[in-house]
Amino acid sequence: MPMNRAQLHRLVRIVDELRAKRYPNARTLAEKLEVTSRTIHRDLDVLRDDWHAPLEFDRRRNGYYLADPGWQPPVGAGLARLGAGEALALVLGLQALEAVRAHGLEDAFRTLLNRLPELLPDQVTVDLASLAHQVSFFFEPARGDPEAVGERLGALRAAIEGCRVVRLRYYTASRDQETTRLVEPYHLRYYDGAWYVAGFCRWRQDVRTFAVDRIREIEVLAETFPPPTPDRFSPDVYFGEAWRLQRGAERQKVVVRFHPPQARYVRGRTWHPSQESREEPDGSLVLSFRVLGTEEIMRWLLQFGAGVEVLEPASLREAMAAEAAAMARVYR
């Protein structure tokens, strides 16, 4: 049966009311959706006859309910139909996620792409092969063994959803050391070719970030923890205060000057939420940032070689000078 978006919207709202066990009737639904009772009766007929919804009427409550609470609307019935723009956005999103190799979800991506024709109206098609020639994505190859990382991501997703404590045997690359940690996992983040989990480390008594590919063993415990409140953990705040992932103990103002040749490539992009910029008469660009820790920003600045100069803080300027001197000795 042909169906417009207004009717689809009403059907979604009606199904929501039924699932919430509010026992709606034609009059209450007509008032809520601002249509006539006659229109609602037609919608109920669609649910009952076309979508085979197990609709029953409770005379005592004077409203409808689902005899089978687990009933789902059939995908082909139109409730999940996508427009051309929505289909394109879905395909591009899936291609981007496949490019970052979201371990453990590959089969789900392929299944969804195979089912895409079911989600499209008859007059809308998406040529996946043609689209792949038109648009592509590249991200750094994912770090770590795909199968092992996929298993750990699955365990962490379950722990985050259930607010379950995990026991990690973790390898710290900077210290070349393995430790066992009890962690309350809060958030998964993909960055620069690797997956990370942020959570409260009971050993350090602080929120820390762990590379998933460096987790040697993981055990999801029965013990639970309270969901983190926004003031305790917010992904935007937590990662926004660092340069990328690593957080230092002290917030510092970093001021750097990009000389004209490099400024042309740096200009026009926001590298950090705290960024402030100033143009110089000679074509140089001065950027300033406020970050927790300077180790990661130093690694970023080194890629620009002599095209960048650290103005503040003095400690970072000295560290850059020492690294430049060490490089000069290597290449002498």
N, C-alpha and C positions, 0 to 999 in steps of 0.2 A: 504494500500500500504506500503510495507517495506520501512523504511527510516533510513538512517544512520545519525550519529551526525553532519556530515558536512552539510547535507541538512537541518537538524533542525536548525543549527546555522544560515544558510543563511535565512531561513524563519523568524526567530526571527528578524534578521537585516532588512529584507524587510518590515515586519509588523511595526517595529519602524519607518522606513522612511515614510510609509503611514500614520501612526498616527501623525507624526510630520508635515504632509501636505507639504512635500517637492516635491511632484509630480514627483517621480522617473520614469524613463522609463527603458527598457531593457538595453540600452547602458550604462546609468549612473550607474545602479545597477551592471552591469558586471564589470565596471571599479572599483567601490568601493569594490566589493567582490572578485575581481581578478579571475573571471570565464568567460566563454563565454556567449554571448547573448543567445545562444541556451539553455544553462543550466538555465538561468534566466527565459526563456519562460516556461520551464518545471516546475520550481518552482511556477510561476504565475498560471499555470494550476492546481497545487496542491491546492493553495489557493482558486482558484475559484471553482473547481469541487469537491474536497474532503472536504475542510473546509468551503465551501459555503461563502467565503468572498465576500462582495458586491463591487467587483472591477469595477471601471469605468475608462474610458480613456478620459482625457480632451485634446481635440485637440489644444485648444488655448495655454495651458501650456505645451503641449507635454509630458504628464506624467500621471501616474495612481493615483487614490485617492479612498478613501472608501466612498461610497454613504451613509453609516450609520456609523458615527464616533463612536458610542457606541458599534460597533461589537467587540466580543471577540472570539479568537480562541477556538474551542471546546477542552476540556481537553482530551478527548479520542483520538483526532487526532494525538497526539504524541508530541506536543509542550512542554507539562509539564511532559513528561515521565521521570521517575527517574531510575537511575541505582541501583544495589543492595546496594552499599556503601552509596549512597545518601538516599535511603529508610531507611537504618539502622540508619543513622545520624538523619533523621527526626523523627523516632519513639523514639529514645533515648532522643532527645531534647524535644519532647512532654511529655514523661514520667517525665523528670526532671521538666518541667514547671508545670505539674500536682502535682508533689510532693511539690512544694512551694505554691500550691494553689493560682494561679494567678486569684484572684476573678474576675468574670465577663467574663472570657474567657473559662469556662469549656465546655459550649455547642459547642463553636467553635473547641475546641480540639477534642471532641468526633466526630463531623462532619468530621473533617479532617482525623481522624483515620479510620472512616467508608468509606471514599472516597479513602483511600490509594490504594486499588486494581486497581482503575481507573488510577492511576498515574504510575503504574508499567508496564513495557513490559511484554508480555505474558510469557516469559521464566523466569521471576523473581518473587519470592513470598517471603513474610515475615510472619512467623508464630508468631503472637503477643502473644499467650499464652505461647509458648516455650520461647520467648524472655523475658517475665516477670519472668520466673524461672531462667534465666541466669543473668539478670542485674536488679538491683533495685536502687532507690535513697531514701535517707532520709534527710529531712530538719526539722528544728524546726517547730512544728505546728504553723500555722499562727495565729496571735493575732487578737482579735476582732471578732465581729459578721460578718460571711461571707457575708450575704446579704447587710448589711449596708456598709461594706468596699467595696464590689463590686460596689454599687451605687456611692460611692464617687470616686472610681478609674475611673469609666466611665465618671463622670463629669470632673475630673482632666485631663484625656486623651484628652477630647474634648477641654478643655480650653488651654492646652499646644499646641495642634495642631493649634488652631485658635488664639493663642496669646491673650486670653481673661483674664481679671482680675477676680479674685474670691474673694468673701467675705466669711470668715471663722469664725464660732464661735468655738473657740479652747480651749481645756482643757490642761493646763500645769501641768504635774504630779509633777514636782519638787517643784512648788509653790502652788499646790492644788488650782488652780485659772482658771477661764474661762475668755477669752478676745475675742473681735471681731477684726479681722485683714483684711486688704485689701492686697492681695498677687498677685504678677505676677508669676505664676507657670512656672518653667523651665524644671524640670526633675523628674521622678519617679524612686525610687530605692527600691529594696527588700533586706532586711538585717536581719539576725538572727530572722526569724519568723515574721517580720512585714514589712509593706509598708510605705514608707516615700515620701514626696514631698519636693523638694528644690525649693525655689523661693525668689523673692525680697519682703521682708516685708516692706510695706510703713510706718508702725508704728515704726519699729526698724531702718528703712533706711539702711538695709543691707540684704544680702542673708541669709536666715535661713532655717532650716530643720524642717518639721512638720510631726508627726506620723499620718498616715491616719486614724487609728482606734481611735484617740483622737479628730478627727474633729466631733463636735457635729452637726453642720449644715454647708452646703455649698451652695452657690449661684453663678452661673456663670453669670457675668455681661456682658452687651453689650460693655462696654469700652474695648478697645484693648491697647496693649503695643508693642513697637518695639521688634522684636526677639533679644535675647541676643547675643552679639558678643562674640567670644572666649575669649577676654581679660576681658569681664564682667562676664562670667560664662562658665566654662569648667568642666564637671563632673569628669574627671580624676584629674584635679588640685584641685577642691573643696573638693572632698572626699579623695584624696591622701594626703592632708596636715593634715587631722585629723587622729586620730588613727583608728576610724571606722566611726562614724557619727558626734559626737559632736566636735565642734571647739571652742578652747579657743581664747583669745585675743592675746596671745603671743606664738611665736614658741620657744620650749624648746628642749634641747638635753637631752634625757633620756638614761642612761647607767645602765644595769643590769647584774648581774652575776648569771648564773644558775649553781648550784652545780652538780657534776658528775651524780648522779642518775636522776635528772630532765633533764640535758643537753642531755642525750641520746634520750629523746622524743622531745626535741625542735630543736635539730640539723637537718640541711638539709631542713628546710622549711623557706620560705620568709614570714615573718609576716607583713611586711610593706615595701612600696617602698623605704624608706630611710634607710633600715636596713644595718648595717655594723657588721661584726662578728670577733671575735678573740678567738682562742683556747688557753687555759691555760695549763701549764705542768701537773697539777693535774687532768686534764680531765674536768675542768669547762669550760663553754662557756660564753663569754662576748658579749652581743649584745648592740648596740647603735641605737637610733632612733631620728629623728627630727620631732616633732609633735606639732600641735596647741592644747594646752590643755592636761592635764594629768589625768583627771577624768576617762575616759574610759580605759586608759592603766593601771591605778591602779586597776580597777575591773578585768582586764585580769590577772595581776600579782598575785592577791590574790588567784587565784585558785591553784597556785603552792606552797602555804604555805611557810614552812621554806626552801624549795628547791631553792628559789630565793632571791637575795639581791639587793636592789636598791643602786647604787653607786652615781648617779647624776639624778636630781638636789637635793639639800639638802631639799627643801620643800616637794618633793615627798617621800624622805626617811623618813622624820619626819611624814608625813601623814600615811605611811605604818606602822611605829612603833606605832603610836597612835591607829590605827585600830587593830594591833596585841595585844596591851595591853587591848583594850576593849573586844576583843574576849576571852582573858585569863580570864578576870573578869567574863564573862558570863559562862564559863565552869569551873570556880574554884569550 
